[in-house]
Amino acid sequence: MTTTRIALITGGSRGLGKNAALALSKKGFDVIITYHSNLDAANQTIKEIEANGQKAAALQLDASQVSNFKEFKSNLESTLQSTWDTTHLDALVNNAGIGIHSMIGTTTEEQFDALSNVHFKGVYFLTQELLPLLKDGGSIVNLSSGLARFALPGYAAYGSMKAAIEMLTIYMAKELGQRQINVNVVAPGAIDTDFNKAALENNPGMRDFIGSVTALGRIGEADDIGGVVAFLCTDEASWINGQRVEASGGMFL
């Protein structure tokens, strides 16, 4: 009998998170997604996961508010028990994020804190909170960005948070190795999703520029990323640990 595997992905109702959730379902995972405020989008993602033959659930979470994590854990435990009759997850994907474009000279403390709270502090403490629910031998995938390797004006704070996540990934892999939990980080390049919609619409030449500095000659799509995230949660990737996997089509090589 095949054992059901369950993955939790934060920010799984849209964009890269949704794509990763669907890719996980195609690999036989049941999926719990979190959403910030758009319940309709979350429900649509659930329908698509179920259309792939897997169970799914959605839970509300503001991934920047550490004070809410204990309550979220309790809600997650209730969902695991009621829907799957279990108390454990097999994989955790820390995907939730926001984008703020601001030059160093004009970035406010509020903008800096907003990025830090969701991209670094939130990831650190949500993972801490959920570690007791993650099975020994499970997987964690964190999301970084190509902007932690190369620099573009206006992304100093964002790129720095993602660089911090890459170092945190290494420490997680080191500390959780005794539980046979592998931890990796995926760093997408520029992707054409609603996350970057405003930047792409406000800069008509941006797609062409991205294509010109990418070895494969185009901007990325969500479908280029979800399968990579899902693969790192599978048994086939269990010996990959503490690694940064950039999926950028060869941007700025």
FENZI-V442731 format. One record per backbone hydrogen bond with DSSP energy under -1.0 kcal/mol. NH is the residue of the N-H (numbers start at 1). CO is the residue of the C=O. Records with the same first field share a line. If there is no record, write none. Layout:
# FENZI-V442731
NH=CO ; CO
This chain:
# FENZI-V442731
7=30
8=91
9=32
10=93
12=34
18=14
19=15
20=16
21=17
22=18
23=19
24=20
25=21
26=22
28=25
29=24
30=5
31=55
32=7
33=57
34=9
35=59
39=37
42=38
43=39
44=40
45=41
46=42
47=43
48=44
49=45
50=46
51=47
52=49
53=50
54=49
57=31
59=33
61=35
65=62
68=65
69=66
72=68
73=69
74=70
75=71
76=72
77=73
78=74
79=75
80=76
81=77
82=78
83=79
84=80
86=80
89=133
90=6
91=6
92=139
93=8
94=141
95=93
102=154
106=103
107=103
112=108
113=109
114=110
115=111
116=112
117=113
118=114
119=115
120=116
121=116
122=117
124=120
125=121
126=122
127=123
128=124
129=125
130=126
131=127
133=130
135=89
137=179
138=135
139=90
140=182
141=92
142=184
143=94
144=186
146=188
148=145
149=146
150=146
155=152
159=155
160=156
161=157
162=158
163=159
164=160
165=161
166=162
167=163
168=164
169=165
170=166
171=167
172=168
173=169
174=170
175=171
176=172
179=176
180=177
181=176
182=138
184=140
185=243
186=142
187=245
189=247
192=220
193=191
196=193
200=196
201=197
202=198
206=203
209=205
210=206
211=207
212=208
213=209
215=250
216=249
217=214
220=190
224=221
225=222
226=222
229=225
230=226
231=227
232=228
233=230
234=231
237=234
238=235
240=237
242=183
245=185
247=187
252=213
